Amino acid sequence: MTTTPLRTRRSGVHRAWIVAGVAFVAILGAAGFRATPGVLITPLQEEFGWSRGTISLAVSVNLMLYGLTAPFAAALMDRFGMRRVVSCALLLVAAGSGFTILMNASWQLVLCWGVLVGLGTGSMALVFAATLTDRWFVRHRGLVTGVLTAGGATGQLVFLPVLASLAQTSGWRTASATVAGAALVVVPLVWFLLRDHPAEVGTTALGADPGQLVSIPAPRAGRGGAAARALAVLGRAARTRSFWLLAGGFAICGMSTNGLVGTHFIPAAHDHGMSEPVAAGLLAVIGIFDVVGTIASGWLSDRVDSRVLLGVYYALRGLSLMVLPSLFSATTEPSMLVFIIFYGLDWVATVPPTVALCRQVYGADAPVVFGWVFASHQVGAAIAAVGAGLTRDLSGAYDLAWYAAGALCLVAALMSVSVTAARKNAVPA
């Protein structure tokens, strides 16, 4: 542990807000590629003749690695620092997106979309937000978690209409190159402005006692390095009932968001005669309201029992998915807009209360535990991505996928309210 002299803080913006702002931009930069699969499924199918099941396999690998990388990324951030891990992650996103434009076989799609981008986005996924807020915030922790989580939704909002328009007017390769460039632009910002711990700049976390000793924690990798620590934390958490309830509920969350709606909403709408740019615009509207819903959920998670929040979110999501098949049409009807607005508010609203529960139950291990819970989210998303694609190939429609996801969300609601959480310590808002 390295001790750093405490500097007298000047009046003005606390450094934690600057670090959070840089993190928001980094998460936004990586979000672009995660928005592209739904936009590019139809163009790839038309150019290469690949089935939706084949294309969905690449998306599934991406989502799987996006999740499975997360707990190891959290441990790597403990060992090497957030700045190094996030910078390397952005370079992987840029490489995967850039190499996609050269592909001519489906295995190359799996390598670029699936492996490279999956590893890159997974290394700076929601565990990045959890790690940063643990280190830099005591006050407003839930709110900032919500804002950073909303960065992914904002990336979707920014990129989706642009990528859909580029894919239609200039081709899907131009869209992929745009995402690669966006990720590269963010790297210098992260490298020069992101800091791993308040002690590096001689301050304390926002809301912490300003007179306390400031120390840079020693790396917590332990014997065997970051991977060993991630597995050790998993071993401890897996012996608790709460872990399996959180992981199971979050797996269903992934199925019903990234895996199903995020991947297949645009091609499903296209099946009913809606143009891809219009469908992409609807997903962008989800992104707008996701920002509102996630920030509000972060604020609520500082004040309301997180189990209650999750139960309500999942139950309402399940009911809305069961209605969705009847809402598709060639034009955007008011009923579809109501669904889009609600689903946006609910989309990632589950993250702040899930992070809060991990923190309450698992303490210092919370970022890595959340990494494993998030891994289950992406495993669920991967299963839904390929499963919905195969359902469409075999039955000619997505209806069964929507109904199944809705029913599972009701199960997730019951699992969430059954979590045994430690008594929440009040944190100044």
C-alpha positions, 0 to 999 in steps of 0.5 A: 500500500502506497501512501500519498499526501492529501492535497487541499482540495480547491473549490470547484469540480471534484476530480471524481466527476472528471473521471466519471465523465471520461468513463462515460465517453469510453463506455459510449465509444464501445457501445457503437459496435454493440449496436451494429448487429441488429442493423447489419443482419439483413445486409450481411444476409443479402450480400453473403447469403448467410442464414440468420442463424449463422449470423446470430451465432457470431452475435452469440459468441460476442455476447458470451465473451462480453459477459465471460470476460467481465469478471476477469476484467474486474480482477485485471483492473485491480491488478493493472488499473482501469486505465490500461485495461480500458485502453486495450479494450478499446483497441480490441473493439477498433480492431474487430470492427475494422477487420470486419470490412475485409471478411468474406466467410462466416468464420471471419464474422465469428472471429471479428464480431464474436471474439475480438469485439466480444473480448474488447467490450467485455473488458470494459463492460458494466464491471468498469462502472462498478469498479469506478464507483466503488473507488471514486464515490461514496456519495451519489454512488447509485446515481453515478452507476446509473449514469455510467450504465446509461453510457451504453444506451447513449452510444446506442442512441448516437450510433444506431440511426447513423449506422443504419443510414450508412449501411443503407446509403454507403454499405455496411462496411462504411458503418463498421469502419465508422465504429472502429474510428470512434473507438480509436478516438476515445483511447487518448482521452482514456489514457491521459485523463482516467485515473485508477484511484483518488490517491493518485491525485492526492484526494479522497472519494467523493463523499468520503471524510476529507481528512482521512489518510489517502493510500493507493491500495496494493494490487489484489491479484493474489497468488496466481494473478487476476484470473485466480482471484476472479475464480476464488471470488466466484468460489466464495460467492457460489456458495451463497443462495443470493448469488444464484438468484442474482445470476439467474435473474440477470441471465433472463435480463440479458435474454430479454434485452441484448440477446432478443430485442437488441439483436432481433428487433430490427429484422423482426420489424423488417419481416412486417414491412418496416424499413431498417432505418425506421426500426433502428430509429425506434431502437434509438428511442429506446436508447433515449428513454434508457438514459432516463430510466437508468439514471432514475433507477440509480437514484432510486437504488440509493433510497428504495430496497433494490429487491423491490425495484428488480421485481417490479422491473422484471414483471413489467418487462415480461408483460410488455414482451407478451404484448409485443408480437401484436404491435408489429406493422409496416408503420409506426403505430402509437401502441408500438411507441408506447412499448418503445418508451416503456422498454427504454425506461426498463432496459438497463434499469436493472443494473443499478439495483443489481450492483447495489445488491452485490455491494450489500451482500459481498462487500469488497468482492462486489465488483468481481462478483458483479462481473460473474453476475454480468457474465450470466447476463451475457450467457443468457443474451447469447442463448437468446440471440442464437435461439431467436435466430433459429426460431425465425429460421425454423418457424418463419416468425419470432413470436415464440421467442417473444412469449418465452422471454416474457414468461421468463421475466416473470420468473426473474421477478420472483427470483429477485425479491427472494434475494437475501440482502444485508441491511443497507447502510445509509449513504448520503445522497 
